[in-house]
Amino acid sequence: MKKVISILIMSIVFSFFGIQAYGNEASDETYRGYIGDGTFDGYNYTCSLLDEELVTCGSFTSWYYYRDKEKKYYLKYEDFIDLSDKKIIVPDRVNGHDICYINGSCGFRKFDLNPENKYMKCVDNVIFSKDGKALISYAQYDERTEYVIPTGTEVICYAAFRDCKKAKKIKLPNSVKEFNADSFSYMNLKELTLPVDIEVIPDFCFYANYELTNFNIPINSKLNTIETIAFAYCNNLHELYLPSFEMMIDRSAFGVLRERKTSIQLKSYVQPNPTIEGNTLKWDKISNASYYEIYQKLNNGEYKLLGKTKSTSHTFETLRQGTVYTFAVKPVSVIPAANYNKETDEEYFPETFTIEGTMSEDISVRCK
């Protein structure tokens, strides 16, 4: 009982004497002296109020100090005061424990990371893993409106760009293979091109990017999964081209139906290649296509929908001899929304998603 009381008291006290490490940006000097009840020795921080048995300890200034399931210590920024013009020390060690990583973006302007840090490195004011493969944390008040992620980066870590509203354009190299939850949430991104090897857009990944209008998915993309509210509150995103019909889309991927200002059209690069024999139009079966729409191209260039079929052929019975006709085929897939529960989700989330494929090239025939 005494130990529980002791831990509770230390937690409360530490909330007022947490890790505070910031300096005057104008002089570019970083404060390293007396910090609450703790001190910095170079990049090593010690504080008598921290008990190594505590999983978390709070700070009203910049950091929370955590230990994960693997007993690795890490820092997470919490937004309690305005540090928008500050440079912040990233400690190598806290009370003798190595800090292995930062969890999420950080609400200040610059990082002061020891060049000799064993686990992380700072490149162009962005924190990466030491080998450069994982982008860990971006400074929310960095002044750049565009940022090019270095080639060789493979992972965008949890919430790495969360709330970085000044960065309106992020260029991702094709070396990136993985996003994590919240990677780009609460930003002001206007456009983004997905790297070809990304298979999953995870939970909250682009949540609340109100200005996002162009989200480009390459035709050779490996994307197959869009998870929980990944694009919720992306109200200016009206169209999304998917690489195939082989998709798993969570029922909440685009938010709650009642809260959407506009609907998003799901399309796909999937395209049939029809042939014609006599009066019969034929094409190969497309995986996961629910049906095919048959169109006739009119003299004014518009396309008239003639009908729908689940078959992979259509025979025209009323073509006039000597007349040239032009046709086209469009595949459509209706896939079930993942994790949909009719009892709880009806009227809130869609039960299915409709993905329109790309219309085929025109094919013409002269009826004999």
C-alpha positions in Angstrom: 0.0 0.0 0.0 2.9 2.4 0.9 4.5 1.7 -2.5 1.2 2.5 -4.3 0.9 5.8 -2.4 4.6 6.6 -3.1 4.2 6.0 -6.8 1.0 8.1 -7.0 2.8 11.0 -5.1 5.7 10.8 -7.5 3.4 10.9 -10.5 1.6 14.0 -9.3 4.9 15.8 -8.3 6.5 14.9 -11.6 3.6 16.5 -13.5 4.9 19.8 -12.3 8.6 19.0 -12.6 8.9 17.1 -15.8 11.5 17.0 -18.6 11.7 20.6 -19.7 14.4 21.2 -22.4 14.1 24.2 -24.6 15.9 27.4 -25.5 15.7 30.8 -27.2 15.4 30.3 -30.9 16.5 33.8 -31.6 20.0 33.1 -30.2 19.8 29.5 -31.2 21.0 28.6 -27.7 19.6 25.5 -26.0 19.0 25.5 -22.3 20.8 22.7 -20.5 20.9 23.8 -16.9 18.6 23.3 -13.9 15.5 21.5 -15.2 12.7 21.2 -12.6 14.3 18.8 -10.1 16.6 17.3 -12.8 19.6 18.3 -14.8 21.2 17.6 -18.2 24.8 16.4 -18.4 25.4 16.8 -22.1 22.5 14.8 -23.6 21.9 12.7 -20.4 19.0 13.7 -18.2 18.6 12.8 -14.6 15.7 13.5 -12.3 15.2 12.2 -8.8 11.4 12.3 -9.3 11.5 9.5 -11.9 11.0 6.0 -10.6 12.3 3.4 -13.1 9.4 1.1 -12.0 6.9 3.6 -13.4 5.7 2.9 -16.9 4.8 6.6 -17.6 5.6 9.9 -16.0 4.0 13.2 -17.1 5.3 16.6 -18.1 3.4 19.8 -18.7 6.1 21.1 -21.0 7.4 18.8 -23.8 7.8 15.1 -23.1 6.1 12.1 -21.7 8.5 9.4 -20.7 7.4 5.8 -21.4 8.6 2.2 -21.4 7.1 -0.2 -24.0 6.2 -3.9 -23.8 9.8 -4.8 -24.8 11.0 -2.6 -21.9 12.5 0.0 -24.3 12.3 3.6 -23.2 10.9 6.2 -25.5 9.6 9.8 -25.5 6.2 11.1 -26.7 5.5 14.8 -27.1 2.4 16.2 -25.4 1.0 19.7 -26.3 0.7 21.6 -23.1 2.5 24.9 -23.8 3.5 26.9 -26.9 6.9 25.7 -28.0 6.4 26.8 -31.6 9.7 28.9 -31.7 11.8 26.5 -29.6 14.6 24.0 -30.2 14.2 21.0 -27.9 16.9 18.7 -26.5 16.3 15.0 -27.2 18.0 13.2 -24.3 20.1 10.1 -25.1 19.4 8.7 -21.7 16.9 9.4 -18.9 18.0 8.2 -15.4 20.5 5.8 -17.0 18.0 4.4 -19.5 18.6 4.6 -23.2 15.9 6.5 -25.1 15.4 4.3 -28.2 12.8 6.3 -30.1 10.3 9.1 -30.2 6.6 8.3 -30.6 5.0 10.7 -33.0 5.6 14.2 -34.3 6.7 17.0 -31.9 5.2 20.4 -31.4 8.2 22.6 -31.6 10.4 24.0 -34.3 13.8 22.2 -34.1 15.4 19.1 -32.6 18.7 19.1 -30.8 19.7 15.5 -31.1 23.2 14.3 -30.2 25.1 13.3 -33.4 26.4 10.3 -31.4 23.0 9.1 -30.4 23.0 5.2 -30.7 19.4 4.8 -32.0 18.4 7.9 -33.9 19.8 10.5 -36.2 18.6 14.0 -37.2 18.6 14.7 -41.0 17.5 18.1 -42.2 15.6 18.6 -38.9 13.7 15.3 -39.1 14.4 12.3 -36.8 15.2 9.0 -38.4 16.3 5.6 -37.1 20.1 5.3 -37.1 20.1 3.3 -40.3 17.8 5.8 -42.0 15.1 3.3 -42.9 12.4 4.6 -40.5 11.2 8.2 -40.4 10.3 8.7 -36.7 9.3 12.3 -36.1 8.8 15.6 -37.9 8.8 19.0 -36.1 5.2 20.4 -36.2 6.5 24.0 -36.5 9.2 23.5 -39.1 8.6 26.3 -41.5 8.8 24.3 -44.7 5.6 23.9 -46.8 7.2 21.1 -48.9 9.4 18.2 -47.7 11.0 15.5 -49.8 11.6 12.2 -47.9 15.0 10.8 -48.6 15.4 7.8 -50.9 16.1 4.7 -48.7 13.4 5.5 -46.2 11.2 2.4 -45.9 8.8 3.1 -42.9 6.8 6.1 -41.9 6.4 5.6 -38.1 3.3 6.1 -36.0 2.0 9.7 -36.2 5.3 10.9 -37.6 3.7 13.9 -39.4 0.6 14.2 -37.2 -0.6 17.8 -36.9 2.3 19.2 -39.1 0.0 21.7 -40.7 2.7 23.8 -42.4 3.8 20.9 -44.6 1.3 20.9 -47.5 3.2 18.7 -49.8 5.1 15.6 -48.9 7.1 13.7 -51.6 7.5 10.0 -50.9 10.1 7.9 -52.6 9.2 4.4 -53.9 11.5 2.9 -51.2 8.8 3.5 -48.7 7.0 0.2 -48.0 5.0 0.9 -44.9 2.8 3.5 -43.3 1.7 3.3 -39.7 -1.5 4.6 -38.0 -1.9 8.4 -37.9 1.2 8.8 -40.1 -0.2 11.9 -41.9 -3.3 12.8 -39.8 -4.5 16.4 -39.1 -2.3 17.9 -41.8 -3.1 20.3 -44.6 -1.9 18.1 -47.4 -3.1 19.1 -50.8 -1.8 16.2 -52.8 0.2 13.0 -52.3 1.4 10.1 -54.5 1.4 6.7 -53.0 4.6 4.6 -53.3 4.0 1.5 -55.3 4.9 -1.0 -52.5 2.4 0.3 -49.9 -0.1 -2.5 -49.4 -2.1 -1.0 -46.4 -3.3 2.5 -45.6 -3.7 2.0 -41.9 -6.1 3.5 -39.3 -6.3 7.3 -39.2 -3.5 7.5 -41.7 -4.9 10.6 -43.6 -7.6 11.6 -41.1 -8.7 15.2 -41.2 -6.8 16.4 -44.2 -9.5 18.8 -45.2 -7.5 20.3 -48.1 -6.5 17.0 -49.8 -7.8 17.0 -53.3 -5.5 14.7 -55.2 -4.4 11.3 -53.9 -2.6 9.5 -56.7 -2.3 5.7 -56.6 0.0 4.3 -59.4 -1.5 1.8 -61.7 1.2 -0.7 -60.6 0.4 -0.1 -56.9 0.3 -3.1 -54.5 -2.4 -1.4 -52.4 -5.1 -3.9 -51.2 -6.3 -2.6 -47.8 -7.8 0.7 -46.5 -8.4 0.6 -42.7 -10.5 2.4 -40.1 -11.3 6.1 -40.9 -8.1 6.3 -43.0 -9.6 9.1 -45.1 -12.4 10.4 -42.8 -12.8 14.2 -43.0 -10.9 14.4 -46.3 -13.9 16.4 -47.5 -12.3 17.7 -50.7 -11.2 14.2 -51.9 -13.9 13.4 -54.5 -12.2 10.6 -56.4 -9.9 7.7 -55.7 -8.4 5.4 -58.4 -7.6 1.9 -57.0 -5.2 -0.5 -58.7 -7.6 -3.4 -58.7 -10.9 -4.8 -57.5 -9.1 -7.0 -55.0 -9.6 -4.6 -52.1 -10.5 -4.7 -48.4 -12.0 -1.4 -47.4 -13.2 -0.9 -43.8 -16.8 0.4 -43.5 -15.5 3.5 -41.8 -12.6 4.2 -44.2 -14.2 7.4 -45.5 -16.0 8.4 -42.3 -19.5 8.4 -41.1 -22.1 8.8 -43.8 -24.1 11.5 -42.1 -21.0 13.6 -41.6 -19.7 13.5 -45.2 -20.2 16.7 -47.1 -19.6 14.9 -50.4 -19.4 11.3 -51.5 -16.1 9.9 -52.8 -16.2 8.0 -56.1 -14.1 4.8 -56.1 -12.7 4.0 -59.5 -10.1 1.5 -60.7 -7.5 1.1 -63.5 -9.0 -2.3 -64.2 -9.9 -2.3 -67.9 -11.3 -5.0 -70.2 -10.0 -5.7 -73.7 -13.1 -6.7 -75.8 -13.1 -8.3 -79.2 -16.1 -8.8 -81.6 -17.1 -11.7 -83.7 -20.0 -11.1 -85.9 -22.7 -9.5 -83.7 -21.1 -10.8 -80.4 -18.9 -8.7 -78.1 -16.6 -10.8 -75.9 -14.0 -10.1 -73.2 -12.0 -11.9 -70.6 -13.4 -12.3 -67.1 -12.0 -9.8 -64.6 -11.3 -11.0 -61.1 -13.9 -9.7 -58.5 -16.0 -7.9 -61.1 -19.7 -8.0 -60.1 -21.0 -7.1 -63.5 -20.2 -5.3 -66.8 -21.8 -2.3 -68.4 -22.3 -2.3 -72.2 -22.1 1.1 -73.9 -22.7 2.3 -77.4 -20.8 5.4 -78.6 -23.2 7.8 -80.3 -22.4 10.1 -83.3 -22.0 13.1 -80.9 -19.3 11.3 -79.0 -21.4 10.5 -75.9 -21.8 7.0 -74.6 -25.2 5.4 -74.1 -25.6 2.6 -71.5 -27.3 -0.3 -73.3 -27.4 -2.6 -70.3 -25.6 -4.7 -67.7 -24.5 -8.3 -67.7 -22.7 -10.7 -65.4 -21.6 -12.7 -68.5 -18.4 -12.0 -70.4 -20.1 -11.6 -73.8 -23.1 -9.8 -75.3 -24.9 -10.5 -78.6 -26.6 -7.7 -80.4 -29.8 -8.8 -82.1 -31.0 -5.6 -83.8 -28.0 -4.3 -85.7 -28.7 -2.9 -89.1 -26.8 -4.2 -92.1 -24.2 -1.9 -93.5 -24.1 0.3 -90.4 -21.0 0.9 -88.4 -21.5 0.6 -84.6 -19.0 1.5 -81.9 -19.2 -0.2 -78.4 -17.3 -0.2 -75.1 -17.4 -2.2 -71.9 -16.9 -1.1 -68.3 -16.4 -3.5 -65.4 -17.9 -2.7 -62.0 -17.2 -4.3 -58.6 -19.4 -4.2 -55.6 -17.4 -5.3 -52.6 -18.7 -5.8 -49.0 -17.5 -3.2 -46.5 -15.1 -4.9 -44.1 -16.2 -5.1 -40.4 -19.8 -4.0 -41.3 -22.4 -4.9 -38.6 -26.0 -4.4 -39.9 -27.4 -4.0 -36.3 -25.1 -1.2 -35.3 -23.8 0.3 -38.6 -26.9 0.8 -40.7 -27.3 4.5 -41.7 -23.8 5.3 -40.3 -21.6 3.3 -42.6 -22.0 1.7 -46.1 -22.7 -2.0 -46.3 -20.9 -2.2 -49.7 -18.5 -0.1 -51.8 -18.9 0.2 -55.6 -15.7 0.5 -57.6 -16.1 1.5 -61.2 -13.5 0.1 -63.6 -12.0 1.9 -66.6 -14.0 1.8 -69.8 -12.5 -0.2 -72.6 -11.1 1.2 -75.8 -13.8 1.7 -78.4 -14.4 -1.3 -80.7 -16.2 -0.9 -84.0 -18.1 -3.3 -86.2 -19.9 -3.0 -89.5 -22.9 -5.2 -89.5 -23.1 -7.4 -92.6 
